[in-house]
Structure formats: structure tokens, C-alpha cells
Amino acid sequence: MTCGLFAEEPRIETGADGRHILVARGGRQCTGGPGENEVFLTLRIRHHRRFRPDRTLAQISGSGVAIDEQVSFECVLSKSITVFTEVLLPGFGGAKRKSQYVKRGCSD
């Protein structure tokens, strides 16, 4: 069985109540037969800040063999910020996958 991490670009969704939500999806996909171990991973939406450390806006953790998670952050549409999705596997040498950086109309 072959497994790999995936991280989709964050997107803005509007809830039924009109609130704006930054949503990101990521996880671990596996193909083939049985044989992979269960892992623990963390999925984050991060605000990229040039010349300063990136800031985590929201995160969720989960475990399993094949994991598909979604994390969200309620925001106010005002200015554009640069955000990305990050998936971390802390127990496997710090394996990490990041989405592309994208500008979204959302303030933290």
C-alpha cells in the first residue's frame, strides 16, 4: 500500500446565516492493499506573514490509515491575507505537506 499527504488550497464559504468561513481540506490518501499503519496527523489553516512567523488560524487532529479532514475558521471579509493549508505527521520525521499560498478576503 502506498500513502501520501494532500493539502488543498483554503477557500471561502458563506454559511446560511451569512457568516464567512475559511475552509481547508487535507489528510492522507492510501492506495493498494492492506498493510499501512495508523497515523496521527494535524491539519491547519495558516496565515503567512512575511518576515514574521506564520500564524495558525485553526487546526484539527485525527488518526487513522486513510484520513480526510476539514478545518474551518470564521473570518470577517475585509482585507486580503495570504493563507495556506498545512498537514503534519509528527511521528514520521516531521513529514509535512503544504498547499499553495493563496490570497483570500479574510481578516484574522
C-alpha positions as CSV (number, residue, x, y, z in Angstrom):
1,M,0.0,0.0,0.0
2,T,1.2,3.5,-0.9
3,C,0.2,6.5,1.1
4,G,0.8,10.2,0.7
5,L,-0.3,13.5,2.2
6,F,-2.5,16.0,0.5
7,A,-3.4,19.7,1.3
8,E,-6.0,21.7,-0.7
9,E,-5.9,25.5,-1.0
10,P,-8.2,27.2,1.5
11,R,-11.4,28.6,0.2
12,I,-14.1,31.0,1.4
13,E,-17.6,29.6,2.0
14,T,-20.7,31.6,3.1
15,G,-23.0,29.9,5.7
16,A,-26.8,30.0,5.7
17,D,-26.6,32.8,8.3
18,G,-24.3,34.9,6.1
19,R,-21.1,34.3,8.0
20,H,-17.9,33.9,6.0
21,I,-15.8,30.8,6.8
22,L,-12.3,30.0,5.6
23,V,-12.3,26.2,4.9
24,A,-9.4,23.9,4.2
25,R,-9.2,20.2,3.4
26,G,-6.3,17.8,3.8
27,G,-5.1,14.4,5.1
28,R,-3.6,11.2,4.0
29,Q,-4.6,9.1,0.9
30,C,-3.7,5.4,0.6
31,T,-3.9,3.1,-2.4
32,G,-3.4,-0.6,-2.8
33,G,-4.0,-3.4,-0.3
34,P,-3.7,-3.5,3.5
35,G,-0.5,-3.1,5.4
36,E,-0.2,0.6,6.3
37,N,0.0,1.6,9.9
38,E,-2.4,4.0,11.6
39,V,-1.0,7.5,11.9
40,F,-1.9,10.7,13.9
41,L,-1.9,13.9,11.8
42,T,-2.7,17.6,12.3
43,L,-4.4,19.8,9.7
44,R,-4.0,23.6,10.0
45,I,-5.1,26.7,8.2
46,R,-2.2,29.2,8.5
47,H,-1.8,32.9,7.8
48,H,1.5,33.5,6.0
49,R,3.2,36.6,7.4
50,R,6.2,37.8,5.6
51,F,9.3,38.4,7.8
52,R,7.4,37.1,10.8
53,P,6.4,33.5,11.9
54,D,3.3,32.2,10.2
55,R,0.2,32.1,12.4
56,T,-2.1,29.2,12.9
57,L,-5.8,30.3,12.5
58,A,-7.4,26.9,13.1
59,Q,-6.3,23.3,13.5
60,I,-7.8,19.8,13.9
61,S,-6.2,16.5,14.6
62,G,-7.2,13.0,13.7
63,S,-5.9,9.4,13.4
64,G,-6.4,6.5,11.0
65,V,-4.9,4.8,7.9
66,A,-6.6,7.0,5.3
67,I,-7.6,10.3,6.7
68,D,-9.7,13.1,5.0
69,E,-10.3,16.1,7.4
70,Q,-11.7,19.6,7.0
71,V,-10.8,22.5,9.2
72,S,-12.6,25.9,9.3
73,F,-12.1,29.4,10.6
74,E,-14.8,32.1,10.8
75,C,-13.5,35.4,9.4
76,V,-14.5,38.9,8.6
77,L,-14.3,39.8,4.9
78,S,-12.2,43.0,4.9
79,K,-8.7,42.8,3.7
80,S,-6.9,40.1,1.8
81,I,-4.4,37.9,3.7
82,T,-2.2,35.1,2.4
83,V,-3.2,31.7,3.7
84,F,-2.3,28.1,3.2
85,T,-3.2,24.6,4.3
86,E,-0.7,22.5,6.2
87,V,-0.8,18.8,7.1
88,L,1.7,17.4,9.6
89,L,2.7,13.9,10.6
90,P,4.7,14.5,13.7
91,G,5.8,10.9,14.3
92,F,7.3,10.3,10.9
93,G,10.4,12.5,10.8
94,G,8.2,15.6,10.7
95,A,6.6,14.8,7.3
96,K,4.7,17.8,6.1
97,R,2.6,18.9,3.1
98,K,1.6,22.5,2.3
99,S,-0.9,23.8,-0.3
100,Q,0.0,26.8,-2.5
101,Y,-0.2,30.2,-0.8
102,V,-3.4,32.0,-1.8
103,K,-4.8,35.4,-1.1
104,R,-8.3,35.4,0.4
105,G,-10.5,38.2,1.6
106,C,-10.5,37.4,5.3
107,S,-9.1,39.1,8.3
108,D,-7.9,37.3,11.4
